[in-house]
Amino acid sequence: MADEKLDDKFFEAGVHLARSNLEATLNRYREECFRVAKLVARDVAAGKKPMDDLRKMDEFVRSVYTDQPRKMAEWEEVMKGFEFSEDTVDDEK
C-alpha cells in the first residue's frame, strides 16, 4: 500500500512537471510568433514583403492573442501605419 501511495505521488509529480514544461514551451512559442509577426510588419513597411503577408499575419495574431490585452495593444500600435482595404475586386469572371 505504501508503494501505491509513492507511485501516485511520483505520477502526480511527473504530470505536474510535464504540464509546467508544456506551458513554458507554449509561452516561448507564442513570444517567438509575436516577434516574427513584428518582423513581418517591419519588412512589409520596408517593401521587402507583400501586404498580403501582413494581412495573413494580422489574422494570425488576432486569433492567437485575443486573450492577451497587452499583446493586442502592442499589435494595434504596430498596425497603426498600415491600412487594409476591405473592398476586394473580383476581376475573374
URCORTA-V445117 format. One record per helix or strand of 2 or more residues. SS is the DSSP state (~ for helix, > for strand). FROM is the first residue (numbers start at 1). TO is the last residue. If there is no record, write none. Layout:
ss from to
SS FROM TO
SS FROM TO
This chain:
ss from to
~ 2 45
~ 51 64
~ 69 79
